[in-house]
Amino acid sequence: MIHAELIETLERLPQEKQAEVLDFARFLAQRRQDDNDEPKPLGECSFAKWVNTPLVVNDFQPMSREDANAR
């Protein structure tokens, strides 16, 4: 699509629809940028950081399957 056609089409839309189109275009641009980024090594991903530093709750006792089902 050429720029002039895009601008002409946008000008026919109400302001709130123009804002939606702009928001969607920004979303697509961000997604494309994210796709072009090099993937992080597995050890640097957010899940790996969480696994390496788990949340500690003092005196935590996990429930058995039977206890959980009884509730």
C-alpha positions in Angstrom: 0.0 0.0 0.0 1.4 3.4 -0.9 1.6 6.2 1.7 -0.9 8.5 0.0 -3.6 5.8 -0.1 -3.0 5.0 3.6 -3.2 8.7 4.6 -6.3 9.2 2.5 -8.0 6.2 4.1 -7.0 7.3 7.6 -8.4 10.8 7.0 -11.8 9.3 6.3 -11.9 7.7 9.7 -13.1 9.3 12.9 -10.5 10.3 15.5 -11.0 7.3 17.8 -10.6 4.9 14.8 -7.4 6.7 13.7 -6.1 6.2 17.2 -6.9 2.5 17.0 -5.0 2.2 13.7 -2.0 4.0 15.1 -2.0 1.8 18.2 -2.2 -1.3 16.0 0.6 -0.1 13.7 2.8 0.6 16.8 2.0 -3.0 18.0 3.0 -4.5 14.7 6.2 -2.5 14.6 7.1 -3.6 18.1 6.4 -7.2 17.3 8.6 -7.0 14.3 11.4 -5.5 16.3 11.0 -8.2 18.9 11.2 -10.9 16.2 14.4 -9.3 14.8 16.1 -9.3 18.2 18.6 -12.0 18.9 17.2 -14.6 21.3 18.7 -14.5 24.8 20.6 -17.5 25.9 18.5 -19.8 28.0 20.4 -19.0 31.2 19.5 -15.3 30.8 15.7 -15.6 30.3 13.4 -14.5 33.0 12.2 -18.0 33.8 15.8 -19.1 34.4 16.3 -16.2 36.7 13.2 -17.2 38.7 14.4 -20.9 38.9 17.8 -19.8 40.1 16.4 -17.6 42.8 13.1 -19.2 43.9 10.8 -17.5 46.4 11.4 -18.7 49.9 8.5 -18.8 52.4 9.5 -19.6 56.0 7.7 -22.6 57.6 5.9 -23.5 54.3 4.5 -27.0 54.3 3.1 -28.1 51.0 -0.3 -29.9 51.1 -0.6 -33.5 50.1 -2.9 -34.3 47.2 -5.4 -35.8 49.6 -5.5 -32.6 51.8 -5.9 -30.4 48.7 -8.8 -32.5 47.4 -10.4 -32.5 50.8 -10.7 -28.7 50.7 
